[in-house]
Amino acid sequence: MGRRNSCTIYVGNLPGDIREREVEDLFYKYGRIVDIDLKIPPRPPGYAFVEFEDPRDADDAIYGRDGYDFDGYRLRVELAHGGRAQSYSYDRPSSFSNGRRGGVSRRSEFRVMVDGLPSSASWQDLKDHMRRAGDVCFSDVYREGGATVGVVDYTNYDDMKYAIRKLDDTEFRNAFSRAYIRVRQYDARSRSRSRSLSYSRSRSYSRGWH
């Protein structure tokens, strides 16, 4: 399979009224998109081909979106021209990750707290680690009382609960350090003070929408 094919994914079972911008919203967070070819036949469902710059981003998009429920349609996502990609637990920061763009990028009520992070951890590092458990729609890292704390939102309840089971007391790694982390469900009542502190943080908060 050529490099172009390994960078292109097939997205099936799309609603008949979907627009190209909405397809982009579904996939931009996984990496730089080169091209979107949306096909809407006379009778739904529609389908699309999405080409990424890097094959690892195509792999991540398949891992994150295959079986995803979009407006009542369960998406089928796989490599174009047959075959499925191997899942990677990370992706690269991309130009599509900067700033909130609407669509699937949002906060949610399915939130976990992550304690024990190394001081070098970034929101991108945290997102990469936590995506092993499901579809992350928001991540952020901040300092509290000398400790590094993370907040991660999942798009659904099942992924949130799975993250607590699977990723609690696991080893977090980035390019600079490693540490064992604790993952628990976010408690708004006990975190009211830290939430007020979070809004005074620097650009890592503003770039956390992705």
Solvent accessible surface area in square Angstrom, and as a share of the most:
residue,aa,sasa,rsa
1,M,139,0.62
2,G,43,0.42
3,R,156,0.57
4,R,162,0.59
5,N,47,0.24
6,S,27,0.18
7,C,5,0.03
8,T,18,0.11
9,I,0,0.00
10,Y,51,0.19
11,V,0,0.00
12,G,1,0.01
13,N,54,0.27
14,L,0,0.00
15,P,6,0.04
16,G,29,0.27
17,D,116,0.60
18,I,9,0.05
19,R,160,0.59
20,E,93,0.41
21,R,123,0.45
22,E,50,0.22
23,V,0,0.00
24,E,36,0.16
25,D,11,0.06
26,L,1,0.00
27,F,0,0.00
28,Y,0,0.00
29,K,7,0.03
30,Y,1,0.00
31,G,1,0.01
32,R,101,0.37
33,I,21,0.11
34,V,85,0.49
35,D,69,0.36
36,I,23,0.11
37,D,54,0.28
38,L,42,0.21
39,K,80,0.34
40,I,77,0.39
41,P,45,0.29
42,P,140,0.88
43,R,201,0.73
44,P,78,0.49
45,P,67,0.42
46,G,1,0.01
47,Y,74,0.28
48,A,0,0.00
49,F,61,0.25
50,V,0,0.00
51,E,21,0.09
52,F,1,0.01
53,E,83,0.37
54,D,20,0.10
55,P,35,0.22
56,R,79,0.29
57,D,0,0.00
58,A,0,0.00
59,D,16,0.08
60,D,0,0.00
61,A,0,0.00
62,I,11,0.06
63,Y,93,0.35
64,G,15,0.15
65,R,1,0.00
66,D,57,0.29
67,G,21,0.20
68,Y,34,0.13
69,D,92,0.47
70,F,33,0.14
71,D,113,0.59
72,G,67,0.64
73,Y,70,0.26
74,R,168,0.61
75,L,3,0.01
76,R,125,0.45
77,V,0,0.00
78,E,26,0.12
79,L,15,0.08
80,A,1,0.01
81,H,139,0.62
82,G,41,0.39
83,G,50,0.49
84,R,136,0.50
85,A,20,0.16
86,Q,137,0.61
87,S,58,0.37
88,Y,71,0.27
89,S,50,0.32
90,Y,90,0.34
91,D,7,0.04
92,R,73,0.27
93,P,87,0.55
94,S,15,0.10
95,S,57,0.37
96,F,33,0.14
97,S,2,0.02
98,N,80,0.41
99,G,29,0.28
100,R,144,0.52
101,R,74,0.27
102,G,27,0.26
103,G,55,0.52
104,V,10,0.06
105,S,1,0.00
106,R,82,0.30
107,R,67,0.24
108,S,18,0.12
109,E,143,0.64
110,F,49,0.20
111,R,46,0.17
112,V,0,0.00
113,M,0,0.00
114,V,0,0.00
115,D,36,0.19
116,G,43,0.41
117,L,10,0.05
118,P,18,0.12
119,S,81,0.52
120,S,43,0.28
121,A,5,0.04
122,S,46,0.30
123,W,8,0.03
124,Q,17,0.08
125,D,37,0.19
126,L,0,0.00
127,K,2,0.01
128,D,18,0.09
129,H,6,0.03
130,M,0,0.00
131,R,12,0.04
132,R,93,0.34
133,A,7,0.05
134,G,18,0.17
135,D,11,0.06
136,V,0,0.00
137,C,1,0.01
138,F,1,0.00
139,S,0,0.00
140,D,2,0.01
141,V,6,0.03
142,Y,8,0.03
143,R,127,0.46
144,E,29,0.13
145,G,88,0.85
146,G,86,0.83
147,A,50,0.39
148,T,8,0.05
149,V,5,0.03
150,G,0,0.00
151,V,13,0.08
152,V,0,0.00
153,D,0,0.00
154,Y,0,0.00
155,T,17,0.10
156,N,54,0.28
157,Y,115,0.44
158,D,105,0.55
159,D,28,0.14
160,M,2,0.01
161,K,64,0.27
162,Y,88,0.33
163,A,0,0.00
164,I,37,0.19
165,R,169,0.62
166,K,89,0.38
167,L,4,0.02
168,D,41,0.21
169,D,86,0.45
170,T,35,0.21
171,E,44,0.20
172,F,0,0.00
173,R,142,0.52
174,N,30,0.15
175,A,98,0.76
176,F,166,0.69
177,S,41,0.27
178,R,144,0.53
179,A,26,0.20
180,Y,140,0.53
181,I,0,0.00
182,R,136,0.50
183,V,4,0.03
184,R,101,0.37
185,Q,90,0.40
186,Y,37,0.14
187,D,56,0.29
188,A,53,0.41
189,R,208,0.76
190,S,82,0.53
191,R,26,0.10
192,S,61,0.39
193,R,162,0.59
194,S,5,0.03
195,R,94,0.34
196,S,78,0.50
197,L,74,0.37
198,S,10,0.06
199,Y,145,0.55
200,S,94,0.61
201,R,48,0.17
202,S,85,0.55
203,R,173,0.63
204,S,38,0.24
205,Y,39,0.15
206,S,68,0.44
207,R,75,0.27
208,G,0,0.00
209,W,51,0.18
210,H,1,0.00
